[in-house]
Structures are given as C-alpha cells and as structure tokens.
Amino acid sequence: MALKDDITLFMQLSIFEGLSEEHLRLLAFGAERRRLEKGHVLFRQGAAADSAFVVTMGRLRLTMHSPSGGERTMGEAGPGSILTEIAMIADAERHFTATAVDESEVIRISRLLFRRMLEEYPEVAIAIDRRLRENFSTMAAAIQAFGDKPG
C-alpha cells in the first residue's frame, strides 16, 4: 500500500475524524507496517499495550481466555478496523488475543508517535479528545441499555 492509501484508510477511522490530510500523512509516514502469516499472534491478552493496530488486509480473530482456561471468540477484525486505540494515549493492557485468520497486514501506530503528534499539533489533541469522549459516551449508553434489558 502507498502512503496515500494509508491516509485514505485513516480518514475512515472515527478516532481520526476531523484531522487534516497533512496530520494523517505525518501519522502514516511514522507508522510501521507488519505482515502476518496465517496463525501468527499479533498480541496476546494481558500483554502491555503501547500501540494501536489498523488492519489493512486480511482478518484477525479476537479471542478472550477465561481464568479456567477456556477460550471464547469475540469476533473478527478486517480491513479498516482499529485495535486497542486507547493504547495510543494511555498505559493499557490487551483485553484479547489477536490472531491472523489468513495472511494479513496491519499498521502499528505507537504511543510515542501519537503523543509526539499531539504535542506538536494541539488542535489534533483537541479533536482526538472530543472524539474519545463521544466514543466513551456512546459505549456507556450501550452498556446502560444492555443492563436495562430484562434477563
């Protein structure tokens, strides 16, 4: 994929909504591409998270392991999905394991790269803060609605 394709992909992600093409170009230029063979584990549940991953090709199976040793599939992430975006901003732990279902490719956006952008461009920090607040509000409303449903 070319840099222009990465920028186009980033434009489609809600967390980057409202950022200029120039800001996304800087982000895409500093990000790291990774190719994953089928069956490759990108990251494991419980591992420290210092970056987000944007899926550009293929599919990743997302699983959670229970303390009793069982495994449950939580879903799949395909092209255009972003995984663990909160890790770009704060110390976090991976809440699931991501494994390539077939040959896949991801873009890794490190916390260091993202923080550097936020420091250099305060307007980006304001836009990201607004987007995260909206995402958390939506998630909280969905959790509340789920809790209000009769058993």
Number of C-alpha atoms within 10 A of each C-alpha: 8 7 13 14 12 19 20 14 18 23 18 12 13 14 20 17 15 13 16 12 14 10 15 21 17 15 20 23 13 14 16 13 17 14 16 21 16 15 15 16 15 16 16 19 16 14 13 14 22 21 23 21 23 24 23 23 20 19 23 29 19 22 19 20 16 9 7 6 7 8 12 11 12 12 11 15 22 18 16 16 19 20 19 17 20 17 21 21 17 13 12 17 16 18 18 21 21 24 23 22 20 16 15 22 22 26 20 21 22 22 20 13 15 20 15 12 18 17 11 10 12 11 14 19 17 11 16 20 13 13 17 16 11 14 14 11 12 12 12 12 12 12 11 11 10 11 10 9 7 5 5
